[in-house]
Amino acid sequence: MNANKTPARKQFTIAFHRKVTVLCLLTFPLLLSLGIWQLQRAEEKRERQAELEAVQAMPPQSLPGADPAQLAEHRRLILTGRYWQGRNWLLDNRQRDAQVGFEVVSPFELSDGTVLLVNRGWVAGEPDRSALPNPGVPEGEVTLFGDWWSPSEHPLLEGEPAGDGWPKVILAIAPQVMADTLGEPLYGHYVKLDDGSPGALTTDWQQYEISAAKHLGYAVQWFAMALAVVLWFVLTTTKRWHPWRGKDDNDGA
């Protein structure tokens, strides 16, 4: 008996899976757009960082001596004036080294009568929430050093104080609301004090803003996921198959 076997021929074919195709068509553009968005955010952060470095390279601005409304954000400042006694706001839910506490915001009157808000830094809270910290301030005229900041805007956080009397607990710095409480106009920015300024507490300011490098890392992740979707689509729609197999020829003797 002679057996002649023809080698099997292999081919690729494409078989679209409806659910897989729809899912890939939906997710790939989304992942791609998220990656592009993160690249744009990284560029915005680079521009913002360049602007910040340019502002901080300027010599410190003395107040009084300029219109605070015209100051660039993060401008270095030298303030001359006096604290208002017994007027502290406690910015709630501020943590340092896993300990819950407050940031203390106090009014500071410049020597020309202008009143600014000054964030003096962090202080630890007590387990008993009825016992609120109320750090005192120096008396008389002092000189402070700090940066000019705009309040963070969050739709769920309000600056309306809880309770009567002082100190007042707040969830966000809201100059307009705080001005109404003081009965004194305030600018829409505040000063973050440097360590060593009279009345400063624990400064060591936390930087919460995401850097450009992190945005680039996020972009790489989104693009990698988009590539994974493409590979999954190719692997699930491309199959190897055998259109025919070799026949066994059997010759009887």
Secondary structure, DSSP 8 states (H G I E B T S, - for coil): ----------EEEE---HHHHHHHHHHHHHHHHHHHHHHHHHHHHHHHHHHHHHHHTS--EEESSS-GGG--TT-EEEEEEEE-TT--EEEEEEEETTEEEEEEEEEEEETTS-EEEEEEEEEE--SSTTS--------S-EEEEEEEE-----TT-----BSSSSSEEESS--HHHHHHHHTS---S-EEEE-TTSTT--B------S--HHHHHHHHHHHHHHHHHHHHHHHHHHEEEE-S----------
